[in-house]
């Protein structure tokens, strides 16, 4: 994977980088059509949800994203899930910045 340009560091810059990415033009509806969001409590020592719920003290916002592709059966563009873009952080804004940088690395 090749990264081009400077690292994206701000939420608004990240949001518009994703929204204006050439692969988004296929869908015409925007980021939210391609984004799944899950808010979870995790064990900060592992970054995972612990079976012992008392250890899950840190909030994380997890994102799944995929650019749209044409579904031949439906005859329309549908979002996908690109596991290389799965990410998360303590806030939605931080998660979007991470996502934008992953996209920039994979789809320069």
N, C-alpha and C positions, 0 to 999 in steps of 0.2 A: 504494500500500500504506500502510495506517495502522497505526502502532504505538501500543498502549495500555499504560499502566502503566510501571513502571520496568524498566530493562534487567536481564535475568537475568545474574547474575555468578558463581554457584557451581554446581558439578557436581550436587550433590544437588537443588538447587532446579530446575535445568534438567531433570534426569531425571524428576522428579515432575511438572513442568509438562507435559512431553511425554506421560508415562504417563497423566495425569489429564485430558488435553485431551478435550473432548467428541467430537471426531472419532475418537478411539481406542476409544471405547466400542463402535463398530461391529464391532470384531474380537474383543474379549474375550480376547486372548492377550498383548498388550503390545508394547512397543517393538521387541523383537528380531525379531518377525515382519515388521516393516515396514522394517528397517534392513539395509543392506548396508555392510560395512566392508572397506576395503582399506588395508593398510599398505604404504607405498612409500618408497623412497629417492629424493630429488629434488635437483636443483641449486639451492642456496639463492639463487643470483643470479636465477633465473628462476621458481622454484616449480614447475618441470616436470621430468619424467624426461628426462635428457639422453642422447643416443645414446652419448656418451663417458661410460661408467659411472664413471670416476674422478672426475667432477664431481658425482656424486650422493652427497652426504655428509650430507644432512639427512633425518631420518625425518619423515614426515607420515602422519597417520591421516585417510583420506578417507571421508566418509560420503555415502551416497545414501539417501533416505528418501521415503516416500509414504504418505499415509493410505489405509486400505482402501476399496475400492469394490466394489459388487456386480457379479460377472461373471455375466451372464444365461445364458451357455452352460454354465458349471459349476454355476450355481445356488448360489453361495456368495460370501462376501466374500474378496477377494484384495488383497494389498498392491499399491501402485502406485509409480511412480518420478516424483516431482515434481522436475524439474531445477532449479527455483528454490530448492530446499532443499539442493542439493549443496554440501558444504563440507568443510573440512579444517583441521587444525592439527597442532602437534607431538605432542600427546597425545590419547588418546581422550577424556579429561575435557574438555579445551579444545574439542574438536570438538563434543561434546554441548552445551556452553554456546552455541557459535555456532549449532548447529542449532536449539536452543530459541528463540533470539532471532530467527532467520529465520522459524520457525513463528509466533511471536508477531506478527511484522510482517505476515505474509501471511494468517494465520487468527486474528485477535484474538478 
